[in-house]
Amino acid sequence: QVQLVESGGTAVQAGGSLRLSCAASGRAFNNYGMGWFRQAPGKEREFVGAVTWSSGSMTTYADSVKGRFTISRDNAKNTVYLQMNSLKPDDTAVYYCAARRNGWAIATTKGEYDYWGQGTQVTVSS
């Protein structure tokens, strides 16, 4: 069982930066693939980015955030991060961290993840 707790969400002006953190419990964190999703009001939860399990990990991003957002992980701290730069009002959403037991492959859909955090609100004003 893995529990995920996101933090770092807040209100920011367009063009600003934020770093979200996702702290995970559980001894097997190193083996888990991790992902970030977001959900804006009235919209479906959408993929933001993902990282595989290892220190030589692979990452992938949604086109809408590519070049602006970066995922990293610190397995020693059981934490994954989402660095968000050049924020836009369209980035406003609740951001969710997710974990999957199969950490070898990149996963970009909600159904591929086994555990979810409660989310953290990011609001970007123009």
C-alpha positions as CSV (number, residue, x, y, z in Angstrom):
1,Q,0.0,0.0,0.0
2,V,1.2,3.5,-0.9
3,Q,-0.1,6.8,0.4
4,L,0.6,10.0,-1.5
5,V,0.5,13.5,-0.2
6,E,0.9,16.5,-2.5
7,S,1.9,19.9,-1.4
8,G,3.1,23.2,-2.9
9,G,0.0,24.3,-4.6
10,T,-0.9,28.0,-4.3
11,A,-2.0,31.1,-6.3
12,V,0.5,32.6,-8.6
13,Q,0.6,35.1,-11.4
14,A,1.0,34.2,-15.0
15,G,4.7,33.7,-15.9
16,G,5.6,32.6,-12.5
17,S,6.9,29.3,-11.2
18,L,5.9,26.7,-8.6
19,R,7.3,23.4,-7.4
20,L,4.8,20.7,-6.3
21,S,6.0,17.9,-4.1
22,C,4.5,14.4,-3.6
23,A,5.6,12.5,-0.6
24,A,5.0,8.8,-0.6
25,S,4.9,6.3,2.1
26,G,5.8,2.7,1.6
27,R,9.1,0.8,1.4
28,A,8.7,0.0,-2.3
29,F,8.6,3.6,-3.5
30,N,11.8,3.1,-5.5
31,N,10.1,0.6,-7.7
32,Y,7.0,2.6,-8.5
33,G,6.4,4.7,-11.6
34,M,5.0,8.1,-10.8
35,G,2.8,10.5,-12.6
36,W,1.2,13.9,-12.3
37,F,-2.3,14.6,-13.5
38,R,-4.5,17.7,-13.2
39,Q,-8.2,18.5,-13.3
40,A,-9.7,21.9,-14.0
41,P,-13.3,22.7,-13.1
42,G,-15.8,21.0,-15.4
43,K,-13.1,19.0,-17.2
44,E,-11.7,15.5,-17.2
45,R,-8.6,14.7,-15.3
46,E,-5.7,14.9,-17.7
47,F,-2.2,13.6,-17.9
48,V,0.6,16.1,-17.2
49,G,3.8,14.0,-16.9
50,A,5.3,10.8,-15.7
51,V,8.6,9.3,-14.6
52,T,9.8,5.7,-14.4
53,W,11.2,4.2,-11.3
54,S,15.0,4.4,-11.4
55,S,17.6,7.0,-11.0
56,G,18.2,6.8,-14.7
57,S,14.6,7.4,-15.2
58,M,12.6,8.2,-18.3
59,T,10.1,11.1,-18.4
60,T,7.3,12.1,-20.7
61,Y,5.0,15.1,-20.7
62,A,1.8,16.3,-22.2
63,D,2.3,18.6,-25.2
64,S,0.6,21.4,-23.3
65,V,3.3,21.5,-20.6
66,K,6.4,20.2,-22.6
67,G,9.3,22.6,-22.2
68,R,7.7,24.3,-19.2
69,F,7.2,21.5,-16.6
70,T,9.8,19.1,-15.3
71,I,9.4,15.9,-13.2
72,S,12.1,14.7,-10.9
73,R,12.3,12.2,-8.1
74,D,14.4,11.7,-5.0
75,N,14.1,8.0,-4.0
76,A,16.0,8.6,-0.8
77,K,13.3,11.0,0.3
78,N,10.4,9.0,-1.2
79,T,9.4,12.2,-3.0
80,V,8.6,13.2,-6.6
81,Y,8.5,16.8,-7.8
82,L,6.8,18.8,-10.5
83,Q,8.6,22.0,-11.4
84,M,6.3,24.3,-13.2
85,N,7.7,27.3,-15.0
86,S,6.1,30.0,-17.3
87,L,2.7,29.2,-15.8
88,K,-0.4,30.2,-17.7
89,P,-4.0,30.7,-16.6
90,D,-4.8,27.5,-18.4
91,D,-2.6,25.6,-15.9
92,T,-5.1,26.4,-13.2
93,A,-6.3,23.0,-11.8
94,V,-6.1,20.6,-8.9
95,Y,-2.9,18.6,-9.4
96,Y,-2.8,15.0,-8.4
97,C,0.2,12.7,-7.9
98,A,-0.2,9.0,-8.8
99,A,1.8,5.9,-8.4
100,R,1.9,2.6,-10.2
101,R,3.4,-0.7,-9.2
102,N,4.9,-1.3,-12.7
103,G,7.6,1.3,-12.6
104,W,9.5,0.1,-15.7
105,A,7.3,1.6,-18.3
106,I,5.9,5.1,-18.8
107,A,2.2,5.4,-18.2
108,T,0.0,8.3,-19.5
109,T,-3.5,7.2,-18.7
110,K,-5.4,7.3,-15.4
111,G,-6.3,3.6,-15.4
112,E,-2.6,2.6,-15.4
113,Y,-2.1,4.0,-11.9
114,D,-2.8,2.2,-8.7
115,Y,-2.6,4.9,-6.0
116,W,-3.6,8.6,-5.9
117,G,-3.1,11.5,-3.7
118,Q,-5.8,14.0,-2.6
119,G,-4.6,16.8,-4.9
120,T,-3.3,20.3,-4.4
121,Q,-4.8,23.4,-6.0
122,V,-2.8,25.6,-8.4
123,T,-4.4,28.9,-9.5
124,V,-2.7,31.0,-12.1
125,S,-4.0,34.5,-12.6
126,S,-3.5,36.7,-15.6
